[in-house]
Amino acid sequence: MKLSDLGEDALVARWTRGLPRNATLLVGPGDDCAVVGRRSDAVWTLLKTDCVIEGVHFAGETDFARVGWKALARNVSDIVAMGGEPEHALVTVAFPPGLDVAKADALYKGLRRCARKFGVSIAGGETARSPGPVFVSVALTGRVERGRCVLRSGGKPGDVLFVTGRLGGSLAGKHLDFLPRLREARWLTEHFRLHAMMDLSDGLGADLPRLAKASGCGFELGELPCSPGCSHEAALGDGEDFELLFAVSPRQAQRLEKAWPFLSLPLTRVGVLTANRTRTSAHGFDHFA
């Protein structure tokens, strides 16, 4: 059997069954971040790592400052999706020796710009030689108050599903310039009780089934807020939107729509969670498909 036969989600599930853990690992694999601490702690630590690879996440001719932004912002978006704030990053880069120094410098320019924007300290990392493509891996810590930590697994049948922003368009370059929704997520967790939340990294067609499955629910989808020029199918499957997908009770949903203060950022009801599991033909991004 090849990885392409198994698929990304099944491979991760295969690897993560029975992993060793201690008493301070509150949430392990399967959510946007790991959560570390004691259950009685007022503030928990969030852990996340992610990578970008030339030829997979960006083309070789891409402005490397945009690549650096994306490499860190992907991780920030996952911290945000747990209701938290990012703190400290470790950056590992692997470059071919023939890479132009100006490209390497530009990558770090983008990393620094993202770090300043979201209050992240770049605490160190590693540099290595790559025999092939450029590879950038970022490990990021964050913090979240116990009462504001939101998992994928808390959704309930009848919950209303919302997304921020517009979906689709990563293939046109949107995936290099997105803004993690830090202030929006912090506002949401301050004023509302979110039952479940995640960021849309692999597309709504892949990520919504993950949230629904983690919550033991199915889902029904309605109209989607598509990016200009994008179809419904692109909004489902392009991936790398890095918008927030979250679930709230119907009563909270009505209040939220009236109170939403970010007038330049759309907030859209896209469906509901249901009691029955959903079979879907919608697809997002899968590394091994």
DODO-73991 format. One line per 5 residues: number of its first residue (from 1); for each residue y, x, z of N, C-alpha, C. Coordinates in nm, 3 decimals. Atoms other than C-alpha are relative to their C-alpha. Layout:
NUM) Y/X/Z/Y/X/Z/Y/X/Z  ... $
END
This chain:
1) -0.120/0.084/0.000/0.000/0.000/0.000/0.125/0.088/0.000  -0.126/-0.072/0.008/0.348/0.124/-0.089/0.108/-0.073/0.080  -0.111/0.060/-0.073/0.675/0.064/0.096/0.057/-0.119/-0.075  -0.052/0.111/0.080/0.784/-0.158/-0.192/-0.086/-0.126/0.014  0.087/0.116/-0.023/0.484/-0.383/-0.121/0.028/-0.063/0.136 $
6) -0.018/0.046/-0.137/0.571/-0.408/0.248/0.138/-0.061/0.022  -0.137/0.047/-0.022/0.951/-0.448/0.244/0.059/0.056/0.128  -0.072/-0.064/-0.111/1.216/-0.325/0.487/-0.026/-0.066/0.134  0.016/0.068/-0.129/1.186/-0.591/0.758/-0.140/0.018/0.057  0.138/-0.016/-0.047/0.808/-0.567/0.776/-0.025/0.144/0.044 $
11) 0.016/-0.140/-0.040/0.826/-0.187/0.791/0.061/0.026/0.137  -0.066/-0.018/-0.130/1.074/-0.195/1.080/-0.083/-0.066/0.110  0.082/0.068/-0.099/0.859/-0.449/1.264/-0.127/0.080/0.032  0.121/-0.082/-0.015/0.553/-0.226/1.210/0.027/0.120/0.090  -0.035/-0.121/-0.077/0.731/0.077/1.359/0.041/-0.031/0.143 $
16) -0.063/0.026/-0.131/0.900/-0.093/1.653/-0.091/-0.070/0.100  0.093/0.061/-0.095/0.599/-0.269/1.806/-0.047/0.105/0.101  0.053/-0.088/-0.103/0.517/-0.107/2.139/0.075/0.130/0.022  -0.077/-0.122/-0.025/0.794/0.153/2.140/0.022/0.020/0.150  -0.026/-0.023/-0.143/0.842/0.320/2.481/0.142/-0.039/0.037 $
21) -0.132/0.039/-0.048/1.133/0.188/2.686/0.000/0.006/0.152  -0.011/0.001/-0.146/1.264/0.211/3.040/0.084/-0.119/0.045  -0.062/0.120/-0.058/1.433/-0.035/3.273/0.144/-0.020/-0.042  -0.141/0.014/0.036/1.784/0.036/3.145/0.021/-0.041/-0.146  -0.013/0.050/0.136/1.710/-0.065/2.784/-0.011/-0.153/0.004 $
26) -0.004/0.145/-0.012/1.817/-0.428/2.795/-0.035/-0.069/-0.132  0.029/0.054/0.133/1.800/-0.496/2.419/-0.037/0.118/-0.089  0.046/-0.107/0.087/1.597/-0.276/2.186/0.012/-0.036/-0.146  -0.008/0.025/0.144/1.527/-0.285/1.811/-0.004/-0.149/-0.032  0.001/0.138/0.045/1.598/-0.609/1.628/0.134/-0.069/0.005 $
31) -0.134/0.057/-0.001/1.965/-0.671/1.696/0.094/0.099/-0.069  -0.095/-0.090/0.067/2.284/-0.514/1.557/0.011/0.133/0.073  -0.006/-0.121/-0.082/2.289/-0.262/1.844/-0.104/-0.009/0.110  0.074/-0.002/-0.126/2.076/-0.152/2.136/0.100/-0.020/0.113  -0.084/0.023/-0.118/2.214/-0.256/2.476/-0.065/0.071/0.118 $
36) 0.052/-0.083/-0.109/2.177/-0.018/2.772/0.081/-0.027/0.126  -0.067/0.017/-0.129/2.256/-0.074/3.141/-0.092/-0.071/0.097  0.069/0.086/-0.096/2.148/-0.264/3.450/0.049/-0.143/-0.019  -0.040/0.139/0.022/2.150/-0.641/3.431/0.118/-0.042/0.086  -0.110/0.033/-0.091/2.395/-0.651/3.721/0.130/0.071/-0.036 $
41) -0.121/-0.075/0.036/2.643/-0.410/3.555/0.104/-0.093/-0.062  -0.108/0.080/0.059/2.981/-0.556/3.464/0.020/0.035/-0.147  -0.018/-0.047/0.137/2.991/-0.348/3.143/-0.128/0.070/-0.045  0.119/-0.062/0.056/2.700/-0.247/2.921/0.038/0.096/-0.112  -0.018/-0.095/0.109/2.669/0.041/2.673/-0.073/-0.049/-0.125 $
46) 0.059/0.034/0.129/2.601/-0.028/2.305/-0.030/0.129/-0.077  0.041/-0.117/0.079/2.417/0.222/2.081/-0.031/-0.044/-0.143  0.024/0.033/0.140/2.411/0.222/1.701/-0.002/0.127/-0.084  -0.003/-0.108/0.098/2.327/0.460/1.418/-0.020/-0.059/-0.139  0.009/0.047/0.137/2.362/0.414/1.043/0.029/0.118/-0.093 $
51) -0.023/-0.110/0.094/2.379/0.628/0.730/0.045/-0.054/-0.135  -0.030/0.029/0.140/2.517/0.632/0.378/-0.051/0.117/-0.082  0.065/-0.099/0.085/2.343/0.817/0.095/0.053/-0.014/-0.142  -0.046/-0.001/0.138/2.480/0.916/-0.244/-0.108/-0.056/-0.092  0.095/0.062/0.091/2.316/0.708/-0.514/-0.061/-0.128/0.054 $
56) 0.048/0.123/-0.061/2.224/0.431/-0.269/0.117/-0.084/0.050  -0.114/0.070/-0.060/2.543/0.339/-0.079/0.132/0.031/-0.069  -0.121/-0.034/0.076/2.798/0.506/-0.307/-0.039/0.089/-0.117  0.022/-0.084/0.118/2.819/0.675/-0.647/0.064/0.137/0.020  -0.049/-0.137/-0.017/2.880/1.048/-0.679/0.145/0.018/-0.035 $
61) -0.140/-0.013/0.041/3.217/0.995/-0.847/0.096/-0.077/0.090  -0.084/0.076/-0.093/3.347/0.777/-0.560/0.094/0.094/0.075  -0.093/-0.072/-0.087/3.655/0.894/-0.370/-0.067/0.019/0.136  0.074/-0.026/-0.123/3.493/1.064/-0.070/0.075/-0.041/0.126  -0.073/0.055/-0.116/3.771/0.947/0.162/-0.048/-0.143/0.027 $
66) 0.053/0.137/-0.016/3.641/0.593/0.100/-0.143/0.004/0.055  0.136/-0.016/-0.053/3.287/0.714/0.168/0.004/0.028/0.150  -0.014/-0.029/-0.142/3.396/0.858/0.503/0.038/-0.122/0.080  -0.038/0.126/-0.065/3.566/0.531/0.596/-0.123/-0.089/0.016  0.116/0.088/-0.003/3.253/0.335/0.507/-0.105/0.048/0.099 $
71) 0.106/-0.055/-0.086/3.019/0.569/0.697/0.022/-0.036/0.147  -0.030/0.035/-0.139/3.195/0.503/1.028/0.019/-0.150/0.016  -0.031/0.142/-0.013/3.312/0.147/0.962/-0.126/-0.086/0.006  0.127/0.074/-0.008/2.952/0.028/0.909/-0.048/-0.010/0.145  0.042/-0.003/-0.139/2.872/0.132/1.265/0.095/-0.081/0.088 $
76) -0.098/0.077/-0.076/3.195/-0.013/1.404/-0.030/-0.149/-0.015  0.027/0.141/0.024/3.105/-0.346/1.244/-0.118/-0.050/0.083  0.115/0.041/-0.083/2.771/-0.353/1.430/0.037/-0.010/0.148  -0.048/0.009/-0.139/2.940/-0.280/1.765/0.078/-0.130/0.018  -0.082/0.121/-0.002/3.186/-0.560/1.688/-0.088/-0.125/0.004 $
81) 0.087/0.117/0.009/2.900/-0.800/1.607/-0.071/-0.032/0.130  0.056/0.025/-0.133/2.774/-0.764/1.965/0.108/-0.045/0.098  -0.111/0.037/-0.086/3.119/-0.858/2.100/0.067/0.118/0.066  -0.047/-0.120/-0.069/3.197/-0.497/2.194/0.113/0.074/-0.068  -0.102/-0.090/0.052/3.446/-0.220/2.133/-0.063/0.138/-0.018 $
86) 0.059/-0.131/0.026/3.352/0.117/1.977/0.065/0.108/0.086  -0.053/-0.108/-0.084/3.393/0.441/2.174/-0.017/0.139/-0.061  0.020/-0.141/0.036/3.233/0.774/2.071/-0.100/0.013/-0.113  0.085/-0.018/0.117/3.078/0.893/1.745/-0.049/0.144/-0.012  0.056/-0.128/0.043/2.850/1.180/1.642/-0.028/-0.012/-0.149 $
91) 0.009/0.007/0.146/2.857/1.259/1.269/-0.087/0.113/-0.052  0.085/-0.098/0.067/2.580/1.435/1.076/0.023/-0.009/-0.150  -0.019/-0.003/0.145/2.652/1.543/0.719/-0.096/0.101/-0.061  0.084/-0.092/0.076/2.416/1.702/0.466/0.057/0.008/-0.141  -0.066/-0.023/0.128/2.582/1.855/0.158/-0.079/0.101/-0.083 $
96) 0.048/-0.108/0.087/2.447/2.045/-0.144/0.100/0.116/0.004  -0.093/-0.114/-0.007/2.594/2.399/-0.137/0.103/0.001/-0.112  -0.092/0.000/0.113/2.757/2.336/-0.475/0.107/-0.107/0.007  -0.100/0.106/-0.011/2.967/2.045/-0.351/0.140/0.059/0.012  -0.139/-0.043/-0.008/3.341/2.089/-0.399/0.052/-0.019/0.143 $
101) -0.053/0.008/-0.136/3.511/2.165/-0.066/0.099/-0.115/0.014  -0.098/0.109/-0.005/3.782/1.913/-0.153/-0.069/-0.134/0.028  0.074/0.125/-0.026/3.518/1.635/-0.151/-0.042/-0.007/0.147  0.041/-0.002/-0.140/3.386/1.744/0.189/0.119/-0.028/0.091  -0.121/0.025/-0.079/3.741/1.750/0.327/0.042/-0.147/-0.008 $
106) -0.039/0.140/0.018/3.812/1.406/0.181/-0.089/-0.092/0.082  0.091/0.082/-0.080/3.503/1.262/0.351/0.045/-0.003/0.145  -0.044/-0.002/-0.139/3.628/1.378/0.688/0.137/-0.063/0.018  -0.128/0.072/-0.006/3.974/1.244/0.609/-0.025/-0.149/0.018  0.034/0.141/-0.015/3.819/0.900/0.568/-0.059/-0.032/0.135 $
111) 0.056/0.019/-0.133/3.618/0.938/0.888/0.111/-0.005/0.106  -0.109/-0.005/-0.098/3.931/1.032/1.084/0.089/-0.123/-0.009  -0.085/0.118/0.017/4.130/0.744/0.937/-0.064/-0.122/0.066  0.071/0.112/-0.061/3.866/0.492/1.043/-0.004/0.014/0.152  0.006/-0.023/-0.145/3.833/0.652/1.388/0.133/-0.035/0.067 $
116) -0.132/0.032/-0.057/4.208/0.626/1.450/0.025/-0.150/-0.001  -0.024/0.143/0.014/4.217/0.266/1.329/-0.070/-0.079/0.110  0.079/0.079/-0.092/3.947/0.150/1.571/-0.021/0.067/0.136  0.003/-0.060/-0.132/4.003/0.380/1.869/-0.126/0.077/0.031  0.123/-0.076/-0.017/3.690/0.592/1.815/0.031/0.148/0.016 $
121) -0.009/-0.146/-0.007/3.663/0.952/1.932/-0.121/0.059/-0.071  0.109/-0.072/0.065/3.457/1.178/1.704/-0.033/0.119/0.088  0.032/-0.093/-0.108/3.278/1.381/1.969/-0.080/0.121/-0.045  0.079/-0.112/0.049/3.071/1.614/1.751/-0.094/-0.045/-0.109  0.096/0.036/0.103/2.776/1.613/1.516/-0.080/0.119/-0.048 $
126) 0.086/-0.104/0.058/2.573/1.834/1.283/0.031/0.011/-0.148  -0.017/-0.025/0.142/2.612/1.993/0.941/-0.125/0.068/-0.053  0.123/-0.055/0.055/2.313/2.069/0.720/0.009/0.009/-0.152  0.010/-0.013/0.145/2.223/2.169/0.366/-0.092/-0.108/-0.055  0.082/0.098/0.067/2.090/1.899/0.135/-0.041/0.055/-0.137 $
131) 0.043/-0.044/0.133/1.879/1.988/-0.171/0.035/-0.101/-0.109  -0.030/0.104/0.098/1.990/1.666/-0.336/0.128/-0.072/0.031  -0.123/0.077/-0.015/2.234/1.386/-0.262/0.071/0.029/0.132  -0.078/-0.004/-0.124/2.511/1.382/-0.002/-0.054/-0.108/0.094  0.055/0.089/-0.103/2.392/1.219/0.322/0.092/0.006/0.120 $
136) -0.088/0.007/-0.118/2.616/1.104/0.609/-0.061/-0.098/0.099  0.056/0.086/-0.104/2.472/0.966/0.934/0.095/0.000/0.119  -0.091/0.014/-0.114/2.687/0.833/1.218/-0.073/-0.073/0.112  0.047/0.067/-0.121/2.570/0.753/1.571/0.122/-0.037/0.083  -0.120/0.051/-0.067/2.818/0.542/1.767/-0.037/-0.071/0.129 $
141) 0.014/0.075/-0.124/2.846/0.421/2.124/0.113/-0.102/0.008  -0.102/0.100/-0.026/3.038/0.117/2.239/-0.016/-0.055/0.140  0.006/0.065/-0.131/3.102/-0.094/2.544/0.022/-0.149/-0.019  -0.021/0.145/0.004/3.080/-0.466/2.605/-0.018/-0.056/0.140  0.013/0.067/-0.128/3.141/-0.678/2.911/-0.123/-0.090/-0.002 $
146) 0.125/0.076/-0.008/2.823/-0.849/3.028/0.018/-0.143/-0.052  -0.021/0.139/0.038/2.971/-1.196/2.976/0.044/-0.019/-0.143  -0.046/0.012/0.139/3.088/-1.118/2.622/-0.101/0.056/-0.100  0.103/-0.054/0.089/2.771/-0.962/2.480/-0.070/-0.115/-0.073  0.061/0.106/0.081/2.638/-1.177/2.193/-0.116/0.059/-0.080 $
151) 0.119/-0.043/0.072/2.286/-1.135/2.053/-0.024/-0.091/-0.121  0.040/0.087/0.111/2.124/-1.276/1.740/-0.088/-0.115/0.048  0.111/0.085/-0.041/1.870/-1.464/1.947/0.038/-0.123/0.080  -0.039/0.110/-0.087/2.077/-1.726/2.131/0.033/-0.130/-0.069  -0.032/0.122/0.073/2.122/-1.984/1.856/-0.089/-0.117/0.039 $
156) 0.072/0.122/-0.038/2.016/-2.346/1.919/0.005/-0.100/-0.115  -0.005/0.104/0.103/1.923/-2.632/1.685/0.126/-0.086/0.015  -0.124/0.076/-0.002/2.239/-2.820/1.592/0.124/0.087/0.002  -0.116/-0.090/0.000/2.465/-2.514/1.626/0.062/0.007/-0.139  -0.074/-0.015/0.125/2.733/-2.482/1.360/0.010/0.148/-0.034 $
161) -0.008/-0.138/0.048/2.727/-2.163/1.152/0.134/0.023/-0.069  -0.127/-0.039/0.061/3.056/-1.994/1.062/-0.012/0.140/-0.057  -0.023/-0.137/0.044/3.147/-1.687/0.857/0.149/0.023/-0.012  -0.138/-0.041/0.024/3.474/-1.500/0.848/0.013/0.052/-0.142  -0.028/-0.061/0.129/3.636/-1.393/0.523/-0.069/-0.067/-0.117 $
166) 0.064/0.048/0.122/3.486/-1.430/0.177/-0.119/0.090/-0.033  0.126/-0.069/0.022/3.142/-1.328/0.057/-0.019/0.036/-0.148  0.025/-0.048/0.136/3.027/-1.133/-0.249/0.107/0.098/-0.042  -0.099/-0.093/0.054/3.201/-0.861/-0.443/-0.023/0.145/0.034  0.023/-0.141/-0.035/3.048/-0.545/-0.300/-0.023/0.084/-0.124 $
171) 0.029/-0.076/0.122/2.935/-0.444/-0.648/0.127/0.039/-0.074  -0.128/-0.034/0.061/3.302/-0.435/-0.749/0.081/0.098/0.087  -0.065/-0.102/-0.081/3.388/-0.185/-0.473/0.047/-0.046/0.136  -0.045/0.052/-0.130/3.467/-0.411/-0.176/-0.069/0.070/0.117  0.080/-0.061/-0.107/3.197/-0.232/0.026/0.057/0.132/0.051 $
176) -0.059/-0.128/-0.040/3.411/0.083/0.047/0.128/-0.016/0.081  -0.133/0.019/-0.059/3.728/-0.072/0.190/0.006/-0.112/0.103  0.002/0.115/-0.090/3.618/-0.349/0.428/0.059/0.038/0.137  -0.053/-0.016/-0.135/3.774/-0.399/0.772/-0.096/-0.064/0.100  0.079/0.063/-0.107/3.536/-0.450/1.067/0.086/-0.098/0.079 $
181) -0.078/0.110/-0.058/3.644/-0.772/1.241/0.010/0.015/0.153  -0.007/-0.030/-0.143/3.716/-0.615/1.580/0.088/-0.099/0.075  -0.090/0.087/-0.076/4.016/-0.820/1.689/-0.048/-0.145/-0.004  0.049/0.136/0.011/3.860/-1.142/1.561/-0.119/-0.023/0.095  0.116/0.014/-0.088/3.533/-1.084/1.749/0.040/0.001/0.146 $
186) -0.045/-0.005/-0.140/3.713/-0.992/2.070/0.071/-0.131/0.037  -0.065/0.129/-0.027/3.925/-1.306/2.043/-0.106/-0.110/0.016  0.105/0.102/-0.007/3.616/-1.519/1.979/-0.074/0.006/0.133  0.078/-0.011/-0.124/3.425/-1.382/2.279/0.085/-0.022/0.124  -0.089/0.029/-0.113/3.730/-1.424/2.501/0.019/-0.150/0.018 $
191) -0.038/0.142/-0.006/3.791/-1.789/2.415/-0.114/-0.099/-0.022  0.109/0.091/0.032/3.452/-1.932/2.312/-0.133/0.058/0.045  0.136/-0.043/-0.031/3.087/-1.919/2.406/-0.081/-0.001/-0.129  0.079/-0.012/0.122/2.913/-1.790/2.096/-0.148/0.008/0.038  0.144/-0.002/-0.031/2.539/-1.857/2.097/-0.071/0.116/-0.068 $
196) 0.063/-0.109/0.075/2.450/-1.594/1.834/0.103/0.057/-0.097  -0.092/-0.061/0.095/2.631/-1.346/1.609/-0.063/0.126/-0.057  0.037/-0.127/0.064/2.569/-1.063/1.364/0.101/0.027/-0.109  -0.084/-0.027/0.115/2.754/-0.886/1.087/-0.085/-0.007/-0.126  0.071/0.018/0.126/2.661/-0.941/0.722/0.000/0.131/-0.077 $
201) 0.011/-0.128/0.068/2.545/-0.603/0.597/-0.090/-0.009/-0.124  0.094/0.010/0.112/2.256/-0.703/0.367/0.018/-0.128/-0.080  -0.024/0.124/0.071/2.402/-1.031/0.244/-0.047/-0.120/0.081  0.034/0.121/-0.074/2.391/-1.384/0.384/-0.144/-0.043/-0.027  0.135/0.040/0.036/2.063/-1.445/0.198/-0.107/0.073/0.078 $
206) 0.094/-0.075/-0.082/1.892/-1.176/0.406/0.031/-0.012/0.148  -0.038/-0.009/-0.141/2.089/-1.182/0.729/-0.008/-0.133/0.073  0.011/0.130/-0.067/2.104/-1.556/0.804/-0.146/-0.030/0.040  0.138/0.020/-0.045/1.721/-1.584/0.803/-0.037/0.087/0.119  0.028/-0.086/-0.115/1.713/-1.291/1.047/0.056/-0.060/0.128 $
211) -0.059/0.062/-0.118/1.953/-1.462/1.286/-0.078/-0.125/0.039  0.074/0.124/-0.029/1.768/-1.793/1.255/-0.137/0.031/0.061  0.132/-0.037/-0.052/1.429/-1.628/1.312/0.010/0.051/0.143  -0.018/-0.053/-0.135/1.556/-1.436/1.616/0.028/-0.111/0.100  -0.033/0.113/-0.086/1.683/-1.767/1.757/-0.109/-0.106/0.003 $
216) 0.107/0.099/0.004/1.358/-1.952/1.682/0.040/-0.128/-0.071  -0.054/0.117/0.069/1.541/-2.185/1.443/-0.021/0.011/-0.150  -0.019/0.000/0.142/1.567/-2.283/1.081/0.149/-0.016/-0.029  -0.142/0.016/0.032/1.892/-2.342/0.895/0.015/-0.085/-0.126  -0.041/0.066/0.123/2.067/-2.552/0.634/0.134/0.059/-0.041 $
221) -0.123/-0.061/0.052/2.337/-2.402/0.413/0.079/-0.099/-0.082  -0.089/0.081/0.083/2.637/-2.569/0.255/0.077/0.089/-0.096  -0.085/-0.078/0.089/2.925/-2.437/0.048/0.036/0.134/0.064  -0.032/-0.134/-0.049/3.007/-2.066/0.077/0.141/0.040/-0.045  -0.131/-0.052/0.039/3.349/-1.895/0.075/-0.017/0.124/-0.087 $
226) 0.029/-0.109/0.093/3.306/-1.680/-0.235/0.125/0.084/-0.028  -0.108/-0.087/0.044/3.520/-1.379/-0.320/0.040/-0.037/-0.142  -0.044/0.033/0.135/3.729/-1.420/-0.637/-0.095/0.057/-0.106  0.087/-0.044/0.108/3.507/-1.403/-0.944/-0.147/0.005/0.035  0.139/-0.007/-0.044/3.184/-1.428/-0.743/-0.066/-0.138/-0.001 $
231) 0.078/0.123/0.000/2.915/-1.692/-0.780/-0.061/-0.023/0.137  0.073/0.031/-0.123/2.721/-1.865/-0.502/-0.112/0.102/0.021  0.111/-0.095/-0.011/2.430/-1.631/-0.578/0.051/0.138/0.042  -0.057/-0.128/-0.041/2.654/-1.323/-0.546/0.040/-0.002/0.146  -0.038/0.013/-0.140/2.787/-1.450/-0.214/-0.121/0.009/0.091 $
236) 0.123/-0.009/-0.077/2.429/-1.480/-0.091/-0.060/0.140/-0.003  0.084/-0.117/0.017/2.290/-1.157/-0.228/0.065/0.134/-0.025  -0.060/-0.130/0.029/2.546/-0.887/-0.306/-0.014/0.097/0.117  0.009/-0.086/-0.119/2.540/-0.755/0.052/0.128/0.076/0.027  -0.111/-0.085/-0.045/2.779/-0.527/0.237/0.133/-0.074/0.005 $
241) -0.124/0.074/-0.026/3.032/-0.799/0.317/0.063/0.045/0.131  -0.043/-0.040/-0.134/3.055/-0.686/0.682/0.096/-0.102/0.063  -0.067/0.110/-0.068/3.193/-1.025/0.780/-0.088/-0.045/0.117  0.074/0.052/-0.114/3.087/-1.203/1.101/-0.067/-0.132/-0.037  0.073/0.125/0.005/2.821/-1.472/1.098/-0.032/-0.038/0.143 $
246) 0.026/0.037/-0.139/2.801/-1.668/1.423/-0.027/-0.149/0.013  0.042/0.138/-0.028/2.670/-1.989/1.578/0.063/-0.049/0.128  -0.059/0.063/-0.120/2.848/-2.222/1.822/-0.043/-0.146/0.003  0.033/0.142/-0.013/2.785/-2.571/1.954/0.097/-0.084/-0.083  -0.091/0.087/0.078/2.931/-2.862/1.751/0.131/-0.028/0.072 $
251) -0.123/0.027/-0.076/3.180/-2.935/2.029/0.094/0.120/-0.005  -0.082/-0.122/0.007/3.301/-2.575/2.036/0.053/0.022/-0.142  -0.040/-0.021/0.139/3.316/-2.571/1.655/0.129/-0.072/-0.032  -0.122/0.077/0.027/3.579/-2.844/1.642/0.122/0.065/0.064  -0.112/-0.064/-0.070/3.797/-2.669/1.898/0.035/0.133/-0.066 $
256) -0.022/-0.129/0.063/3.751/-2.333/1.724/0.082/-0.013/-0.128  -0.071/0.016/0.127/3.870/-2.458/1.387/0.149/-0.029/0.023  -0.140/0.030/-0.030/4.190/-2.588/1.545/0.072/0.120/0.059  -0.063/-0.110/-0.074/4.252/-2.274/1.750/0.004/0.131/-0.078  0.012/-0.127/0.074/4.169/-2.003/1.490/0.139/0.054/-0.035 $
261) -0.137/-0.047/0.016/4.482/-1.783/1.490/0.022/0.097/-0.117  -0.011/-0.104/0.103/4.407/-1.541/1.202/0.017/-0.068/-0.136  -0.026/0.087/0.113/4.573/-1.734/0.925/-0.028/0.066/-0.134  0.028/-0.069/0.126/4.521/-1.467/0.658/-0.149/0.021/-0.023  0.144/-0.020/0.013/4.144/-1.460/0.720/-0.069/-0.136/0.007 $
266) 0.069/0.129/-0.004/3.940/-1.768/0.624/-0.112/-0.003/0.104  0.113/0.027/-0.087/3.697/-1.914/0.874/-0.067/-0.124/-0.057  0.066/0.106/0.076/3.435/-2.134/0.706/-0.131/-0.042/0.065  0.132/0.054/-0.037/3.156/-2.363/0.824/-0.092/0.015/-0.122  0.091/-0.019/0.112/2.861/-2.262/0.609/-0.134/-0.069/0.019 $
271) 0.127/0.067/-0.021/2.576/-2.458/0.765/-0.026/-0.029/0.146  0.043/0.028/-0.137/2.381/-2.545/1.077/-0.138/0.061/0.024  0.135/-0.037/-0.039/2.079/-2.420/1.267/-0.082/-0.128/0.022  0.087/0.117/-0.010/1.783/-2.658/1.264/-0.121/0.031/0.087  0.116/-0.018/-0.088/1.475/-2.714/1.476/-0.120/0.058/-0.073 $
276) 0.117/-0.045/0.077/1.231/-2.634/1.195/0.032/0.129/-0.075  -0.015/-0.125/0.074/1.181/-2.289/1.044/0.023/-0.029/-0.149  -0.039/0.022/0.138/1.320/-2.254/0.692/-0.068/0.100/-0.092  0.047/-0.087/0.107/1.146/-2.118/0.387/0.112/0.011/-0.102  -0.113/-0.018/0.091/1.404/-1.966/0.155/-0.035/0.100/-0.109 $
281) 0.016/-0.094/0.110/1.406/-1.796/-0.182/0.122/0.089/-0.015  -0.122/-0.082/0.007/1.749/-1.644/-0.117/-0.033/0.143/0.043  0.028/-0.141/-0.030/1.753/-1.265/-0.110/0.130/0.075/0.019  -0.108/-0.097/-0.014/1.989/-0.998/0.012/-0.054/0.137/-0.036  0.038/-0.137/0.033/1.959/-0.622/-0.003/-0.121/0.043/0.083 $
286) 0.118/-0.057/-0.067/1.624/-0.458/0.083/-0.019/0.140/-0.056  0.008/-0.139/0.045/1.597/-0.078/0.069/-0.126/0.030/-0.080  0.127/-0.035/0.062/1.237/-0.090/-0.050/-0.047/-0.104/-0.102  0.038/0.103/0.097/1.238/-0.394/-0.278/-0.004/0.059/-0.141 $
END
